C-alpha cells in the first residue's frame, strides 16, 4: 500500500543528464498547459502546494520529481501553450521525448485532458504516442466539477466516443476541487506499482 502522504519534492530537471538513476517505479503526469496537472498531483498527495499551481499556463518548464519512498511521481512540462518562444517549445519537446526514450521504469502515465472540451490535437498526439508505444496509461478527465449534471452527462457520452479508439484504456472523470475520481486514480497507481 502506497502512503500518498509521505512525499517530498526531489528535484526539478531541465536536462536529462540530471535524471536520477535510482530505478524507482515512475508514475508520470502529462497534459497540456493549464489542464490542472499540478492541482491534480497536489490532490492525490493531500497537499495544497507541493506541485506549484499557477493561474498562468506554461509554468512547469522542467520535469519535476516527487519522491514517495518507493516510487517517483514525474510531472512533465505542459504542452500546447502558445505564448512561449519557439526555442523554449523545442527544449520542452526534446526533454519530454528524451524522457520517454530513456526512462525504463514507467509504470503508468496519468494523461490529463479537460473534461469540458474535446481533447486537443496535441492531446490526441500524446494519446496516440502512448497507445502505439504500449506505455500503460489512464486518462484523467479533469475539471469535471465545472460542469452541471446535464453537461457532465453529455460530455461523458461524447468523451467515451472521442476516446473509443484507445481500446482497453480507462478514463476517469476527476476534480482536484471536489476530490471526485481521486481515489480511483490512487487505486490504479497502487495496483500497478
C-alpha positions in Angstrom: 0.0 0.0 0.0 1.4 3.4 -1.0 1.5 6.1 1.6 0.5 9.1 -0.5 1.0 11.4 2.4 4.7 10.6 2.8 6.2 12.6 -0.1 8.9 15.2 -0.7 9.9 17.3 -3.6 13.1 15.7 -5.0 14.2 18.0 -7.8 13.5 19.9 -11.0 15.2 18.6 -14.0 16.0 20.8 -17.0 18.4 18.4 -18.7 18.0 14.6 -19.0 21.5 14.1 -17.6 20.1 15.3 -14.2 17.6 12.5 -14.0 18.2 10.2 -11.0 19.2 6.6 -11.7 17.6 5.1 -8.6 15.4 2.7 -10.7 12.2 3.6 -8.7 8.9 2.9 -10.4 7.6 6.1 -12.1 4.1 7.4 -12.2 4.1 10.1 -14.9 1.7 13.1 -15.1 1.2 14.5 -18.6 -1.2 17.0 -20.2 -1.4 20.4 -21.9 -0.7 23.6 -20.1 -3.5 24.8 -17.8 -5.3 21.4 -17.7 -4.9 21.2 -13.9 -1.9 18.9 -13.7 -0.3 20.4 -10.6 -3.6 20.7 -8.8 -4.3 17.0 -9.5 -0.9 16.0 -8.2 -1.5 18.1 -5.1 -4.9 16.5 -4.5 -3.6 12.9 -4.9 -0.8 13.7 -2.4 -3.1 15.6 0.0 -1.0 18.7 -0.3 -2.0 22.3 -1.0 1.1 23.5 -2.8 3.7 20.8 -3.2 3.4 21.0 -7.0 3.3 24.7 -7.9 0.0 25.8 -9.2 -0.2 29.0 -11.3 -3.0 30.9 -13.0 -0.6 31.5 -15.9 -0.2 28.4 -18.1 3.3 27.1 -19.1 4.7 27.5 -15.6 6.1 23.9 -15.4 9.1 24.2 -17.7 11.2 21.4 -16.3 10.5 17.8 -15.3 9.6 17.9 -11.6 10.2 14.8 -9.4 8.4 13.9 -6.2 9.6 11.0 -4.1 7.1 8.8 -2.2 9.7 6.4 -0.6 9.5 3.6 -3.1 8.0 5.3 -6.1 8.6 8.6 -8.0 5.9 11.0 -9.3 7.1 12.6 -12.5 5.4 15.9 -13.5 6.2 16.6 -17.2 6.1 20.1 -18.6 2.7 21.0 -20.1 2.4 21.1 -23.8 0.4 23.4 -26.2 1.0 26.8 -24.6 1.2 29.4 -27.3 2.9 32.2 -25.5 6.3 30.6 -25.2 9.2 31.1 -27.6 9.9 28.5 -30.3 13.2 27.7 -28.7 11.5 27.0 -25.4 8.9 24.8 -27.0 11.7 22.9 -28.8 13.5 22.4 -25.5 10.3 21.2 -23.7 9.6 18.8 -26.6 13.1 17.3 -26.6 13.1 17.0 -22.8 9.7 15.1 -22.8 10.6 12.9 -25.9 14.0 12.2 -24.4 12.4 11.3 -21.1 10.1 8.7 -22.7 13.0 7.4 -24.8 15.3 6.9 -21.9 13.2 6.0 -18.9 13.0 2.3 -18.3 10.6 2.2 -15.3 7.4 4.0 -16.3 4.6 2.0 -14.6 1.7 4.4 -15.5 1.1 7.6 -17.3 -1.8 9.7 -16.0 -2.7 11.6 -19.2 -4.9 14.6 -18.2 -7.5 16.1 -20.5 -10.0 18.8 -19.8 -13.4 17.1 -19.5 -15.2 20.2 -20.6 -13.8 20.1 -24.1 -12.9 17.7 -26.9 -9.3 16.7 -26.5 -7.0 18.9 -28.5 -4.9 17.8 -31.5 -1.9 17.7 -29.2 -3.8 15.6 -26.6 -4.6 13.1 -29.3 -1.0 13.1 -30.5 0.1 12.2 -26.9 -2.6 9.6 -26.6 -1.6 8.0 -29.9 2.1 8.0 -28.8 1.3 6.3 -25.5 -1.0 3.8 -27.2 1.3 3.0 -30.1 4.3 2.6 -27.8 2.2 0.3 -25.4 3.0 2.6 -22.4 0.4 1.9 -19.7 -1.8 4.9 -19.2 -5.1 6.1 -17.8 -6.9 9.2 -18.9 -7.9 11.6 -16.2 -10.7 13.9 -17.4 -10.1 16.9 -15.1 -12.3 19.9 -14.1 -15.5 17.8 -14.1 -16.7 19.9 -11.1 -17.1 22.9 -13.6 -19.9 21.0 -15.4 -23.5 20.8 -14.2 -25.2 17.3 -14.3 -26.6 17.7 -17.8 -23.3 19.0 -19.2 -21.4 16.2 -17.4 -23.7 13.5 -18.8 -23.4 15.0 -22.3 -19.6 15.2 -22.1 -19.4 11.7 -20.6 -21.1 10.3 -23.7 -19.1 12.4 -26.1 -15.7 11.7 -24.4 -16.4 8.0 -24.5 -16.9 8.3 -28.2 -13.9 10.6 -28.7 -11.6 8.1 -26.8 -13.2 4.9 -28.3 -10.2 4.1 -30.5 -8.0 3.6 -27.4 -9.3 0.1 -26.7 -8.8 -1.2 -23.1 -7.8 2.3 -21.8 -9.8 3.6 -18.8 -10.8 7.2 -18.3 -11.8 8.7 -15.1 -13.8 12.0 -14.5 -11.9 13.8 -11.8 -11.8 17.1 -9.9 -9.0 18.5 -7.8 -11.7 20.7 -6.1 -14.2 18.1 -5.0 -12.0 15.1 -5.0 -14.1 13.1 -7.5 -12.1 10.3 -9.1 -9.0 10.9 -7.0 -9.4 7.6 -5.1 -9.9 5.7 -8.3 -6.6 7.1 -9.6 -4.9 6.3 -6.3 -6.2 2.7 -6.5 -4.9 2.4 -10.1 -1.5 3.6 -9.0 -1.4 1.3 -6.0 -2.4 -1.7 -8.1 0.1 -1.1 -10.8 3.0 -0.4 -8.5 
